[in-house]
């Protein structure tokens, strides 16, 4: 995947998370935090879970932005597959 496209998609995801965080904070401020009924306690718990999920997704997106994957040609997938076959053959030879 093109690195610029990857970064653009990750930034769109981060903006999306920011939007949901702002909407959640707006609802918290608009409704207020009161503890009059069990429903209010449940709402506060759901606010916390909502913000926790948004923060966890945003942390993953930020981590992906800060640590891009290596280029596929540098990873050596074909060499690793051959090395695994060779290693497996060595195990078979050891058992014989």
Biopython code that builds the backbone (N, CA, C, O; Angstrom):
import numpy as np
from Bio.PDB.StructureBuilder import StructureBuilder

atoms = [
    (1, "UNK", "N", (0.849, -1.169, 0.000)),
    (1, "UNK", "CA", (0.000, 0.000, 0.000)),
    (1, "UNK", "C", (0.895, 1.231, 0.000)),
    (1, "UNK", "O", (1.953, 1.257, 0.628)),
    (2, "UNK", "N", (0.452, 2.224, -0.703)),
    (2, "UNK", "CA", (1.188, 3.477, -0.772)),
    (2, "UNK", "C", (1.245, 4.107, 0.615)),
    (2, "UNK", "O", (0.208, 4.243, 1.264)),
    (3, "UNK", "N", (2.436, 4.496, 1.087)),
    (3, "UNK", "CA", (2.548, 5.074, 2.438)),
    (3, "UNK", "C", (1.718, 6.335, 2.639)),
    (3, "UNK", "O", (1.190, 6.570, 3.726)),
    (4, "UNK", "N", (1.601, 7.152, 1.582)),
    (4, "UNK", "CA", (0.799, 8.376, 1.730)),
    (4, "UNK", "C", (-0.680, 8.049, 1.884)),
    (4, "UNK", "O", (-1.385, 8.686, 2.667)),
    (5, "UNK", "N", (-1.147, 7.053, 1.136)),
    (5, "UNK", "CA", (-2.539, 6.628, 1.263)),
    (5, "UNK", "C", (-2.786, 6.039, 2.645)),
    (5, "UNK", "O", (-3.814, 6.307, 3.266)),
    (6, "UNK", "N", (-1.839, 5.237, 3.122)),
    (6, "UNK", "CA", (-1.954, 4.638, 4.455)),
    (6, "UNK", "C", (-2.055, 5.713, 5.527)),
    (6, "UNK", "O", (-2.910, 5.640, 6.409)),
    (7, "UNK", "N", (-1.181, 6.711, 5.448)),
    (7, "UNK", "CA", (-1.207, 7.803, 6.428)),
    (7, "UNK", "C", (-2.500, 8.605, 6.334)),
    (7, "UNK", "O", (-3.051, 9.019, 7.354)),
    (8, "UNK", "N", (-2.985, 8.827, 5.114)),
    (8, "UNK", "CA", (-4.237, 9.576, 4.946)),
    (8, "UNK", "C", (-5.404, 8.812, 5.565)),
    (8, "UNK", "O", (-6.246, 9.406, 6.237)),
    (9, "UNK", "N", (-5.460, 7.496, 5.342)),
    (9, "UNK", "CA", (-6.541, 6.697, 5.926)),
    (9, "UNK", "C", (-6.458, 6.653, 7.445)),
    (9, "UNK", "O", (-7.480, 6.696, 8.129)),
    (10, "UNK", "N", (-5.245, 6.569, 7.969)),
    (10, "UNK", "CA", (-5.094, 6.576, 9.418)),
    (10, "UNK", "C", (-5.501, 7.923, 10.006)),
    (10, "UNK", "O", (-6.106, 7.975, 11.077)),
    (11, "UNK", "N", (-5.177, 9.003, 9.321)),
    (11, "UNK", "CA", (-5.583, 10.331, 9.798)),
    (11, "UNK", "C", (-7.099, 10.494, 9.746)),
    (11, "UNK", "O", (-7.683, 11.105, 10.641)),
    (12, "UNK", "N", (-7.746, 9.955, 8.707)),
    (12, "UNK", "CA", (-9.208, 10.009, 8.638)),
    (12, "UNK", "C", (-9.799, 9.251, 9.827)),
    (12, "UNK", "O", (-10.753, 9.716, 10.451)),
    (13, "UNK", "N", (-9.236, 8.093, 10.137)),
    (13, "UNK", "CA", (-9.700, 7.337, 11.296)),
    (13, "UNK", "C", (-9.492, 8.095, 12.596)),
    (13, "UNK", "O", (-10.341, 8.049, 13.487)),
    (14, "UNK", "N", (-8.371, 8.790, 12.709)),
    (14, "UNK", "CA", (-8.097, 9.575, 13.912)),
    (14, "UNK", "C", (-9.056, 10.758, 14.037)),
    (14, "UNK", "O", (-9.502, 11.082, 15.137)),
    (15, "UNK", "N", (-9.369, 11.393, 12.932)),
    (15, "UNK", "CA", (-10.354, 12.487, 12.946)),
    (15, "UNK", "C", (-11.736, 11.951, 13.333)),
    (15, "UNK", "O", (-12.469, 12.590, 14.087)),
    (16, "UNK", "N", (-12.078, 10.780, 12.812)),
    (16, "UNK", "CA", (-13.346, 10.128, 13.152)),
    (16, "UNK", "C", (-13.424, 9.855, 14.654)),
    (16, "UNK", "O", (-14.459, 10.091, 15.276)),
    (17, "UNK", "N", (-12.331, 9.357, 15.235)),
    (17, "UNK", "CA", (-12.294, 9.111, 16.685)),
    (17, "UNK", "C", (-12.423, 10.420, 17.461)),
    (17, "UNK", "O", (-13.128, 10.483, 18.468)),
    (18, "UNK", "N", (-11.748, 11.448, 16.996)),
    (18, "UNK", "CA", (-11.846, 12.757, 17.643)),
    (18, "UNK", "C", (-13.267, 13.297, 17.616)),
    (18, "UNK", "O", (-13.737, 13.890, 18.587)),
    (19, "UNK", "N", (-13.951, 13.083, 16.485)),
    (19, "UNK", "CA", (-15.345, 13.511, 16.386)),
    (19, "UNK", "C", (-16.211, 12.800, 17.424)),
    (19, "UNK", "O", (-17.012, 13.440, 18.104)),
    (20, "UNK", "N", (-16.054, 11.485, 17.549)),
    (20, "UNK", "CA", (-16.854, 10.749, 18.524)),
    (20, "UNK", "C", (-16.489, 11.116, 19.958)),
    (20, "UNK", "O", (-17.356, 11.122, 20.831)),
    (21, "UNK", "N", (-15.238, 11.416, 20.210)),
    (21, "UNK", "CA", (-14.848, 11.863, 21.548)),
    (21, "UNK", "C", (-15.508, 13.208, 21.872)),
    (21, "UNK", "O", (-16.020, 13.409, 22.973)),
    (22, "UNK", "N", (-15.488, 14.119, 20.902)),
    (22, "UNK", "CA", (-16.113, 15.429, 21.134)),
    (22, "UNK", "C", (-17.628, 15.310, 21.327)),
    (22, "UNK", "O", (-18.201, 15.992, 22.178)),
    (23, "UNK", "N", (-18.266, 14.460, 20.553)),
    (23, "UNK", "CA", (-19.717, 14.273, 20.705)),
    (23, "UNK", "C", (-20.034, 13.683, 22.079)),
    (23, "UNK", "O", (-20.990, 14.095, 22.736)),
    (24, "UNK", "N", (-19.221, 12.713, 22.505)),
    (24, "UNK", "CA", (-19.446, 12.109, 23.825)),
    (24, "UNK", "C", (-19.249, 13.136, 24.934)),
    (24, "UNK", "O", (-20.043, 13.199, 25.872)),
    (25, "UNK", "N", (-18.206, 13.930, 24.832)),
    (25, "UNK", "CA", (-17.957, 14.964, 25.854)),
    (25, "UNK", "C", (-19.072, 16.006, 25.831)),
    (25, "UNK", "O", (-19.478, 16.494, 26.886)),
    (26, "UNK", "N", (-19.576, 16.356, 24.638)),
    (26, "UNK", "CA", (-20.680, 17.304, 24.547)),
    (26, "UNK", "C", (-21.922, 16.760, 25.270)),
    (26, "UNK", "O", (-22.587, 17.492, 26.003)),
    (27, "UNK", "N", (-22.227, 15.486, 25.061)),
    (27, "UNK", "CA", (-23.395, 14.890, 25.717)),
    (27, "UNK", "C", (-23.210, 14.869, 27.228)),
    (27, "UNK", "O", (-24.154, 15.124, 27.976)),
    (28, "UNK", "N", (-21.996, 14.566, 27.676)),
    (28, "UNK", "CA", (-21.730, 14.564, 29.122)),
    (28, "UNK", "C", (-21.952, 15.955, 29.707)),
    (28, "UNK", "O", (-22.580, 16.096, 30.756)),
    (29, "UNK", "N", (-21.442, 16.971, 29.038)),
    (29, "UNK", "CA", (-21.590, 18.346, 29.538)),
    (29, "UNK", "C", (-23.049, 18.798, 29.442)),
    (29, "UNK", "O", (-23.556, 19.467, 30.342)),
    (30, "UNK", "N", (-23.720, 18.428, 28.344)),
    (30, "UNK", "CA", (-25.092, 18.861, 28.133)),
    (30, "UNK", "C", (-26.054, 18.234, 29.147)),
    (30, "UNK", "O", (-26.931, 18.922, 29.670)),
    (31, "UNK", "N", (-25.900, 16.955, 29.424)),
    (31, "UNK", "CA", (-26.817, 16.292, 30.348)),
    (31, "UNK", "C", (-26.395, 16.440, 31.795)),
    (31, "UNK", "O", (-27.219, 16.343, 32.704)),
    (32, "UNK", "N", (-25.128, 16.672, 32.004)),
    (32, "UNK", "CA", (-24.635, 16.820, 33.371)),
    (32, "UNK", "C", (-24.429, 15.463, 34.032)),
    (32, "UNK", "O", (-24.968, 14.448, 33.590)),
    (33, "UNK", "N", (-23.651, 15.470, 35.081)),
    (33, "UNK", "CA", (-23.371, 14.251, 35.839)),
    (33, "UNK", "C", (-24.095, 14.334, 37.175)),
    (33, "UNK", "O", (-23.623, 14.985, 38.107)),
    (34, "UNK", "N", (-25.227, 13.680, 37.260)),
    (34, "UNK", "CA", (-25.967, 13.669, 38.516)),
    (34, "UNK", "C", (-26.167, 12.224, 38.942)),
    (34, "UNK", "O", (-26.223, 11.326, 38.102)),
    (35, "UNK", "N", (-26.270, 12.010, 40.193)),
    (35, "UNK", "CA", (-26.405, 10.665, 40.736)),
    (35, "UNK", "C", (-27.720, 10.524, 41.500)),
    (35, "UNK", "O", (-27.725, 10.192, 42.685)),
    (36, "UNK", "N", (-28.823, 10.778, 40.817)),
    (36, "UNK", "CA", (-30.121, 10.704, 41.493)),
    (36, "UNK", "C", (-30.763, 9.334, 41.360)),
    (36, "UNK", "O", (-31.475, 8.897, 42.264)),
    (37, "UNK", "N", (-30.521, 8.641, 40.237)),
    (37, "UNK", "CA", (-31.136, 7.332, 40.020)),
    (37, "UNK", "C", (-30.072, 6.344, 39.570)),
    (37, "UNK", "O", (-28.939, 6.713, 39.261)),
    (38, "UNK", "N", (-30.473, 5.069, 39.543)),
    (38, "UNK", "CA", (-29.555, 4.045, 39.036)),
    (38, "UNK", "C", (-29.280, 4.239, 37.548)),
    (38, "UNK", "O", (-28.207, 3.880, 37.064)),
    (39, "UNK", "N", (-30.229, 4.795, 36.830)),
    (39, "UNK", "CA", (-30.029, 5.099, 35.410)),
    (39, "UNK", "C", (-28.905, 6.098, 35.201)),
    (39, "UNK", "O", (-28.146, 5.997, 34.237)),
    (40, "UNK", "N", (-28.798, 7.069, 36.112)),
    (40, "UNK", "CA", (-27.706, 8.044, 36.020)),
    (40, "UNK", "C", (-26.355, 7.376, 36.228)),
    (40, "UNK", "O", (-25.374, 7.711, 35.564)),
    (41, "UNK", "N", (-26.317, 6.434, 37.152)),
    (41, "UNK", "CA", (-25.058, 5.711, 37.393)),
    (41, "UNK", "C", (-24.705, 4.876, 36.163)),
    (41, "UNK", "O", (-23.540, 4.801, 35.773)),
    (42, "UNK", "N", (-25.700, 4.258, 35.562)),
    (42, "UNK", "CA", (-25.465, 3.490, 34.338)),
    (42, "UNK", "C", (-25.000, 4.374, 33.193)),
    (42, "UNK", "O", (-24.134, 3.984, 32.410)),
    (43, "UNK", "N", (-25.577, 5.564, 33.099)),
    (43, "UNK", "CA", (-25.175, 6.495, 32.038)),
    (43, "UNK", "C", (-23.724, 6.921, 32.219)),
    (43, "UNK", "O", (-22.976, 7.011, 31.246)),
    (44, "UNK", "N", (-23.325, 7.182, 33.457)),
    (44, "UNK", "CA", (-21.935, 7.568, 33.721)),
    (44, "UNK", "C", (-21.001, 6.422, 33.351)),
    (44, "UNK", "O", (-19.930, 6.652, 32.788)),
    (45, "UNK", "N", (-21.396, 5.193, 33.660)),
    (45, "UNK", "CA", (-20.574, 4.037, 33.290)),
    (45, "UNK", "C", (-20.464, 3.927, 31.775)),
    (45, "UNK", "O", (-19.388, 3.642, 31.248)),
    (46, "UNK", "N", (-21.565, 4.151, 31.077)),
    (46, "UNK", "CA", (-21.523, 4.086, 29.612)),
    (46, "UNK", "C", (-20.687, 5.217, 29.022)),
    (46, "UNK", "O", (-20.012, 5.014, 28.013)),
    (47, "UNK", "N", (-20.715, 6.405, 29.627)),
    (47, "UNK", "CA", (-19.848, 7.496, 29.175)),
    (47, "UNK", "C", (-18.381, 7.077, 29.298)),
    (47, "UNK", "O", (-17.577, 7.286, 28.390)),
    (48, "UNK", "N", (-18.066, 6.490, 30.427)),
    (48, "UNK", "CA", (-16.680, 6.065, 30.654)),
    (48, "UNK", "C", (-16.246, 4.988, 29.672)),
    (48, "UNK", "O", (-15.133, 5.034, 29.148)),
    (49, "UNK", "N", (-17.121, 4.016, 29.421)),
    (49, "UNK", "CA", (-16.802, 2.951, 28.465)),
    (49, "UNK", "C", (-16.645, 3.534, 27.065)),
    (49, "UNK", "O", (-15.735, 3.149, 26.330)),
    (50, "UNK", "N", (-17.518, 4.450, 26.697)),
    (50, "UNK", "CA", (-17.447, 5.078, 25.380)),
    (50, "UNK", "C", (-16.123, 5.813, 25.199)),
    (50, "UNK", "O", (-15.457, 5.663, 24.174)),
    (51, "UNK", "N", (-15.749, 6.600, 26.192)),
    (51, "UNK", "CA", (-14.485, 7.329, 26.083)),
    (51, "UNK", "C", (-13.293, 6.379, 26.095)),
    (51, "UNK", "O", (-12.303, 6.623, 25.406)),
    (52, "UNK", "N", (-13.377, 5.306, 26.865)),
    (52, "UNK", "CA", (-12.293, 4.331, 26.902)),
    (52, "UNK", "C", (-12.105, 3.672, 25.539)),
    (52, "UNK", "O", (-10.973, 3.505, 25.086)),
    (53, "UNK", "N", (-13.190, 3.300, 24.884)),
    (53, "UNK", "CA", (-13.102, 2.684, 23.564)),
    (53, "UNK", "C", (-12.512, 3.655, 22.549)),
    (53, "UNK", "O", (-11.663, 3.273, 21.745)),
    (54, "UNK", "N", (-12.955, 4.902, 22.582)),
    (54, "UNK", "CA", (-12.425, 5.907, 21.655)),
    (54, "UNK", "C", (-10.929, 6.102, 21.890)),
    (54, "UNK", "O", (-10.162, 6.198, 20.932)),
    (55, "UNK", "N", (-10.512, 6.161, 23.141)),
    (55, "UNK", "CA", (-9.093, 6.344, 23.453)),
    (55, "UNK", "C", (-8.275, 5.131, 23.000)),
    (55, "UNK", "O", (-7.165, 5.294, 22.493)),
    (56, "UNK", "N", (-8.804, 3.929, 23.177)),
    (56, "UNK", "CA", (-8.068, 2.732, 22.757)),
    (56, "UNK", "C", (-7.911, 2.676, 21.235)),
    (56, "UNK", "O", (-6.839, 2.331, 20.738)),
    (57, "UNK", "N", (-8.952, 3.008, 20.505)),
    (57, "UNK", "CA", (-8.853, 3.024, 19.042)),
    (57, "UNK", "C", (-7.897, 4.118, 18.595)),
    (57, "UNK", "O", (-7.083, 3.901, 17.698)),
    (58, "UNK", "N", (-7.987, 5.293, 19.213)),
    (58, "UNK", "CA", (-7.086, 6.392, 18.848)),
    (58, "UNK", "C", (-5.639, 6.034, 19.161)),
    (58, "UNK", "O", (-4.746, 6.381, 18.388)),
    (59, "UNK", "N", (-5.385, 5.357, 20.261)),
    (59, "UNK", "CA", (-4.014, 4.955, 20.594)),
    (59, "UNK", "C", (-3.472, 3.988, 19.546)),
    (59, "UNK", "O", (-2.304, 4.077, 19.167)),
    (60, "UNK", "N", (-4.302, 3.072, 19.079)),
    (60, "UNK", "CA", (-3.865, 2.164, 18.026)),
    (60, "UNK", "C", (-3.561, 2.902, 16.731)),
    (60, "UNK", "O", (-2.576, 2.598, 16.060)),
    (61, "UNK", "N", (-4.400, 3.871, 16.375)),
    (61, "UNK", "CA", (-4.167, 4.645, 15.161)),
    (61, "UNK", "C", (-2.901, 5.491, 15.275)),
    (61, "UNK", "O", (-2.133, 5.592, 14.318)),
    (62, "UNK", "N", (-2.682, 6.096, 16.437)),
    (62, "UNK", "CA", (-1.467, 6.893, 16.640)),
    (62, "UNK", "C", (-0.235, 5.989, 16.582)),
    (62, "UNK", "O", (0.785, 6.359, 16.002)),
    (63, "UNK", "N", (-0.335, 4.810, 17.180)),
    (63, "UNK", "CA", (0.781, 3.864, 17.111)),
    (63, "UNK", "C", (1.069, 3.436, 15.688)),
    (63, "UNK", "O", (2.232, 3.298, 15.310)),
    (64, "UNK", "N", (0.024, 3.221, 14.885)),
    (64, "UNK", "CA", (0.220, 2.848, 13.491)),
    (64, "UNK", "C", (0.832, 3.997, 12.692)),
    (64, "UNK", "O", (1.627, 3.766, 11.781)),
    (65, "UNK", "N", (0.467, 5.225, 13.028)),
    (65, "UNK", "CA", (1.062, 6.375, 12.341)),
    (65, "UNK", "C", (2.537, 6.548, 12.706)),
    (65, "UNK", "O", (3.358, 6.876, 11.850)),
    (66, "UNK", "N", (2.865, 6.329, 13.965)),
    (66, "UNK", "CA", (4.240, 6.535, 14.416)),
    (66, "UNK", "C", (5.177, 5.411, 14.019)),
    (66, "UNK", "O", (6.383, 5.626, 13.890)),
    (67, "UNK", "N", (4.637, 4.203, 13.821)),
    (67, "UNK", "CA", (5.467, 3.044, 13.502)),
    (67, "UNK", "C", (4.978, 2.387, 12.222)),
    (67, "UNK", "O", (4.293, 1.367, 12.277)),
    (68, "UNK", "N", (5.318, 2.953, 11.076)),
    (68, "UNK", "CA", (4.855, 2.356, 9.814)),
    (68, "UNK", "C", (5.538, 1.014, 9.582)),
    (68, "UNK", "O", (6.646, 0.788, 10.070)),
    (69, "UNK", "N", (4.885, 0.122, 8.840)),
    (69, "UNK", "CA", (5.496, -1.181, 8.575)),
    (69, "UNK", "C", (6.678, -1.041, 7.628)),
    (69, "UNK", "O", (6.786, -0.061, 6.891)),
    (70, "UNK", "N", (7.560, -2.031, 7.655)),
    (70, "UNK", "CA", (8.664, -2.058, 6.715)),
    (70, "UNK", "C", (8.112, -2.305, 5.321)),
    (70, "UNK", "O", (6.992, -2.787, 5.152)),
    (71, "UNK", "N", (8.917, -1.966, 4.333)),
    (71, "UNK", "CA", (8.532, -2.246, 2.963)),
    (71, "UNK", "C", (8.474, -3.759, 2.760)),
    (71, "UNK", "O", (9.299, -4.486, 3.315)),
    (72, "UNK", "N", (7.529, -4.234, 1.988)),
    (72, "UNK", "CA", (7.362, -5.679, 1.810)),
    (72, "UNK", "C", (8.599, -6.333, 1.208)),
    (72, "UNK", "O", (8.873, -7.501, 1.482)),
    (73, "UNK", "N", (9.344, -5.601, 0.397)),
    (73, "UNK", "CA", (10.534, -6.202, -0.200)),
    (73, "UNK", "C", (11.632, -6.386, 0.832)),
    (73, "UNK", "O", (12.493, -7.248, 0.660)),
    (74, "UNK", "N", (11.624, -5.599, 1.898)),
    (74, "UNK", "CA", (12.633, -5.729, 2.945)),
    (74, "UNK", "C", (12.308, -6.833, 3.933)),
    (74, "UNK", "O", (13.189, -7.294, 4.660)),
    (75, "UNK", "N", (11.073, -7.256, 3.969)),
    (75, "UNK", "CA", (10.680, -8.265, 4.953)),
    (75, "UNK", "C", (11.201, -9.648, 4.607)),
    (75, "UNK", "O", (11.494, -10.447, 5.496)),
    (76, "UNK", "N", (11.314, -9.930, 3.327)),
    (76, "UNK", "CA", (11.825, -11.222, 2.907)),
    (76, "UNK", "C", (10.867, -12.358, 3.176)),
    (76, "UNK", "O", (11.261, -13.386, 3.726)),
    (77, "UNK", "N", (9.597, -12.185, 2.790)),
    (77, "UNK", "CA", (8.618, -13.248, 3.032)),
    (77, "UNK", "C", (9.030, -14.543, 2.354)),
    (77, "UNK", "O", (8.900, -15.620, 2.937)),
    (78, "UNK", "N", (9.528, -14.447, 1.125)),
    (78, "UNK", "CA", (9.887, -15.661, 0.393)),
    (78, "UNK", "C", (11.087, -16.339, 1.048)),
    (78, "UNK", "O", (11.142, -17.566, 1.135)),
    (79, "UNK", "N", (12.034, -15.549, 1.502)),
    (79, "UNK", "CA", (13.202, -16.138, 2.167)),
    (79, "UNK", "C", (12.795, -16.797, 3.475)),
    (79, "UNK", "O", (13.312, -17.858, 3.826)),
    (80, "UNK", "N", (11.869, -16.173, 4.200)),
    (80, "UNK", "CA", (11.433, -16.745, 5.479)),
    (80, "UNK", "C", (10.707, -18.064, 5.243)),
    (80, "UNK", "O", (10.882, -19.012, 6.008)),
    (81, "UNK", "N", (9.895, -18.133, 4.195)),
    (81, "UNK", "CA", (9.176, -19.369, 3.909)),
    (81, "UNK", "C", (10.167, -20.481, 3.579)),
    (81, "UNK", "O", (10.005, -21.612, 4.037)),
    (82, "UNK", "N", (11.188, -20.168, 2.791)),
    (82, "UNK", "CA", (12.207, -21.159, 2.479)),
    (82, "UNK", "C", (12.985, -21.570, 3.718)),
    (82, "UNK", "O", (13.347, -22.737, 3.871)),
    (83, "UNK", "N", (13.240, -20.624, 4.595)),
    (83, "UNK", "CA", (13.969, -20.926, 5.822)),
    (83, "UNK", "C", (13.148, -21.850, 6.714)),
    (83, "UNK", "O", (13.699, -22.742, 7.358)),
    (84, "UNK", "N", (11.815, -21.639, 6.754)),
    (84, "UNK", "CA", (10.965, -22.512, 7.554)),
    (84, "UNK", "C", (10.975, -23.933, 7.002)),
    (84, "UNK", "O", (11.036, -24.898, 7.763)),
    (85, "UNK", "N", (10.917, -24.059, 5.678)),
    (85, "UNK", "CA", (10.958, -25.395, 5.090)),
    (85, "UNK", "C", (12.288, -26.062, 5.397)),
    (85, "UNK", "O", (12.335, -27.250, 5.715)),
    (86, "UNK", "N", (13.348, -25.311, 5.303)),
    (86, "UNK", "CA", (14.669, -25.853, 5.568)),
    (86, "UNK", "C", (14.771, -26.277, 7.033)),
    (86, "UNK", "O", (15.322, -27.334, 7.340)),
    (87, "UNK", "N", (14.232, -25.442, 7.944)),
    (87, "UNK", "CA", (14.273, -25.772, 9.366)),
    (87, "UNK", "C", (13.456, -27.025, 9.656)),
    (87, "UNK", "O", (13.860, -27.866, 10.459)),
    (88, "UNK", "N", (12.316, -27.145, 9.004)),
    (88, "UNK", "CA", (11.485, -28.320, 9.208)),
    (88, "UNK", "C", (12.222, -29.565, 8.726)),
    (88, "UNK", "O", (12.139, -30.621, 9.353)),
    (89, "UNK", "N", (12.938, -29.441, 7.617)),
    (89, "UNK", "CA", (13.719, -30.568, 7.116)),
    (89, "UNK", "C", (14.814, -30.950, 8.092)),
    (89, "UNK", "O", (15.119, -32.133, 8.241)),
    (90, "UNK", "N", (15.411, -29.972, 8.761)),
    (90, "UNK", "CA", (16.435, -30.280, 9.740)),
    (90, "UNK", "C", (15.842, -31.068, 10.901)),
    (90, "UNK", "O", (16.498, -31.966, 11.430)),
    (91, "UNK", "N", (14.623, -30.755, 11.306)),
    (91, "UNK", "CA", (13.971, -31.484, 12.391)),
    (91, "UNK", "C", (13.730, -32.939, 11.988)),
    (91, "UNK", "O", (13.925, -33.864, 12.776)),
    (92, "UNK", "N", (13.295, -33.113, 10.718)),
    (92, "UNK", "CA", (13.051, -34.473, 10.248)),
    (92, "UNK", "C", (14.354, -35.269, 10.212)),
    (92, "UNK", "O", (14.369, -36.456, 10.540)),
    (93, "UNK", "N", (15.412, -34.636, 9.825)),
    (93, "UNK", "CA", (16.705, -35.304, 9.778)),
    (93, "UNK", "C", (17.174, -35.684, 11.178)),
    (93, "UNK", "O", (17.779, -36.739, 11.367)),
    (94, "UNK", "N", (16.896, -34.824, 12.160)),
    (94, "UNK", "CA", (17.301, -35.099, 13.530)),
    (94, "UNK", "C", (16.545, -36.297, 14.107)),
    (94, "UNK", "O", (17.088, -37.047, 14.918)),
    (95, "UNK", "N", (15.293, -36.471, 13.687)),
    (95, "UNK", "CA", (14.486, -37.568, 14.201)),
    (95, "UNK", "C", (14.894, -38.902, 13.576)),
    (95, "UNK", "O", (14.688, -39.948, 14.191)),
    (96, "UNK", "N", (15.457, -38.891, 12.392)),
    (96, "UNK", "CA", (15.799, -40.140, 11.691)),
    (96, "UNK", "C", (17.033, -40.807, 12.258)),
    (96, "UNK", "O", (17.442, -41.862, 11.774)),
]
sb = StructureBuilder()
sb.init_structure("model")
sb.init_model(0)
sb.init_chain("A")
sb.init_seg("    ")
for serial, (resi, resn, name, xyz) in enumerate(atoms, 1):
    if name == "N":
        sb.init_residue(resn, " ", resi, " ")
    sb.init_atom(name, np.array(xyz, "f"), 0.0, 1.0, " ", f" {name:<3s}", serial, name[0])
structure = sb.get_structure()
